[in-house]
Amino acid sequence: MAREHISQIATKNFDLRHTVESANPLTFFGDYDHKNDALTYPVGRTLVKVKSVGDCKKGKLLISGSDPRIKEEVIARLRLKDDMEKIYEAIATDSFMEHAIERYRGMHVTHNDPWETTVCFIISQYNNVKRTRKITRSIVDRFGLEMINGGKVTEKSFPTADDLAETTIKEFMECGAGFRAKYLKEAVEYCSSSIDLHKIGNLDYASLKEELMEIKGVGDKVADCIALMGYGKLEAFPIDVWVKRTMERVYFKGKTMKIKDLHNFAGERFGEYCGYAQQYLFWHGRNVA
């Protein structure tokens, strides 16, 4: 049996619940326990366990997993080194954003594996959070590799593109993917043969987004989601129906706007922290609409 590595991290301006629930990739394949404010999620063949203690202003995370590098993984995944006061100061440009920050203070954008992020956001197209999670979990449960602890299967790994190489469109549809099944199959093939998702992370944001949109089923919004949450490009600003609707209502008196114009507006208004501004706009707009 693999040895369990246990550690803790002091936190400031971090809320695990808001972070997990706000349609980050972890929303879709991690398991969050509301009662205990605890999260479990797979990293390769390791099951990571994170429990939050204390409050948003000053707390700590208790971490356990079989990989000795687990503490560094959690710090990177949850972006615990982000200077949230600096970020809040930059994006709190109006009363709507001030209220969003007040309501969801401590919500972080997460930094995830690019492949996991790609799968999650292909599935998210024309889907709500609950449905996206159901489909993603179905794929993980069906095609992920087993993690065995004490003779019992404790979790399944998130299947890699290679793990899914023989998966058919029909099998993806059986997981509930619907029309997205074709895009998932094409993404598996493309990411196995024509692109190395880990190597393109060194590209600048614009070039990275262009590369990602070569994957069928990855349009403007999904490419921005992958750039933001799979590569940590905080200048990315994903625009889905909720963000578009919220921005038009809050900033343009209900006028219908083009996606390009909304991107330009966000870049000028929120600068280098567009990605964080988007997350607060999205989650606050979705929950107060």
QUIVEN-V49682 format. One record per pair of residues at least 4 apart in sequence whose ideal C-beta (glycine too) atoms are under 8 Angstrom apart, sorted by the first residue. I is the first residue (numbers start at 1). J is the second residue. Records with the same first field share a line. If there is no record, write none. Layout:
I->J  J
This chain:
1->149  150
2->66  149
3->66
4->64  65  66
5->64  65  66  67  68  70  71
6->62  63  64
7->63  64  70  71
8->60  61  62  63
9->60  61  63  71  74  75  80
10->58  59  60
11->52  54  58  59  60  61  80
12->57  58  59  84
13->56  57  84  85  105  106
14->19  52  56  59  61  78  80  84  106  108
15->19  52  56  104  105  106  107
16->20  32  37  38  39  50  52  61  78
17->21  32  34  37  52
18->22  104  105  106  107  283
19->24  26  78  106  107  108  110
20->24  26  27  30  32  39
21->27  32
22->27  104  107  279  282  283
23->27  28  124  129  132  282  283
24->109  110  112  229
25->29  110  112  116  117  120  121  229  230
26->30  32  39  41  77  110  112
27->129  132  133
28->120  123  124  129  132  133  136  137
29->41  42  116  120  133  136  137  140  158
30->39  40  41
31->39  40  41
32->38  39
33->37  38  39  40
36->51
37->51  52  53
38->49  50  51  52
39->48  49  50  51
40->47  48  49  50  155
41->47  48
42->46  47  48  140  144  147  155  156  157  158
43->47  48  65  67  70  73
44->67  157
45->145  147  157
46->65  66  67  70  147
47->65  66  147  149  154  155
48->63  64  65  70  73  74
49->63  64  65
50->61  62  63  74  78
51->61  62  63
52->59  60  61
53->59  60  61  62
54->58  59  60
55->59
56->105  106
61->74  78  80
63->70  71  74
64->70
65->70  73
66->70
67->73
69->73
70->74
71->75
72->76
73->77
74->78  80
75->80  81
76->111
77->110  111  112
78->108  110
79->108  109  110  111  232
80->108
82->87  108
83->87
84->88  106  108
85->89
86->90
87->91  273  276
88->92  101  105
90->270  271  272  273
91->97  101  270  273  276  277  280
92->97  98  101
93->97  269  270
94->98  250  251
95->99
96->100  250  281  284
97->101  277  280  281
98->102
99->103  284
100->104  280  281  283  284
101->105  280
103->284
104->280  283  284
107->279  280  283
109->228  229  234  275  276  279
110->229
111->229  230  231  232
112->116  117  229  230
113->117  158  230
114->118  197  198  201  226  230  231
115->119  158  160  161  191  197  230
116->120  158  230
117->121  225  226  229  230
118->122  187  191  197  212  215  218  222  226  230
119->123  136  139  158  184  187
120->124  132  136
121->125  218  222  225  226  229
122->180  183  184  187  217  218  222
123->127  132  135  136  139  177  180  184
124->132  222  225
125->180  183  217  221  222
127->131  132  135
128->132
129->133
130->134
131->135  176
132->136
133->137
134->138  176
135->139  175  176  177  180
136->140
137->141
138->142  175  176
139->143  144  159  172  175  177
140->144  156  157  158  159
141->156
142->171  175
143->156  159  163  164  167
144->155  156  157  158  159  163
145->156  157  159  163
146->153  156  157
147->153  154  155  156  157
148->152  153  154
149->154
157->163
159->163  164
160->164
161->165  187  188  191  192
162->192
164->184  188
165->188  192
167->171  172  185  188
168->172  185
169->173  181  182  185
170->174  181
171->175
172->177  180  181  184  185
173->177  178  181
175->181
177->181  184
179->183
180->184  217
181->185
182->186  217
183->187  216  217  218
184->188  217
185->189
186->190  215  216  217
187->191  215  216  217  218
188->192
189->193
190->194  195  214  215  216
191->195  197  215
194->214
195->200  211  214  215
196->200
197->201  230
200->208  211  212
201->208  231
203->207  208  211
204->208
205->209  227  233  235  236
206->210
207->211
208->212  227  231  233
209->213  223  224  227  236
210->214
212->218  222  223  226  227
213->218  219  220  223
214->218
217->222
218->222  223  226
219->223
220->224  239  259
221->225  238  239  240
222->226  238
223->227
224->228  236  237  238  239
225->229  230  236  238
226->230  231
227->231  233  236
228->232  233  234  236  237  238  275  278
233->275
234->272  273  274  275  276
235->267  272  274  275
236->274  275  278
237->262  263  266  267  270  274  275  277  278
238->243  278  282
239->243  244  247  259  262  263  278
240->244  282
241->245
242->246  282  285  286  289
243->247  262  278  281  282  285
244->248  257  259  262
245->249  285  289
246->250  281  282  284  285  286  289
247->251  252  257  262  265  266  281
248->252  254  255  256  257
249->254  285
250->281  285
251->265
252->257
257->261  262  265
258->262
259->263
260->264
261->265
262->266
263->267
264->268
265->269
266->270  274  277  278
267->271  274
269->277
270->274  276  277
273->277
274->278
275->279
276->280
277->281
278->282
279->283
280->284
281->285
282->286
283->287
284->288
285->289
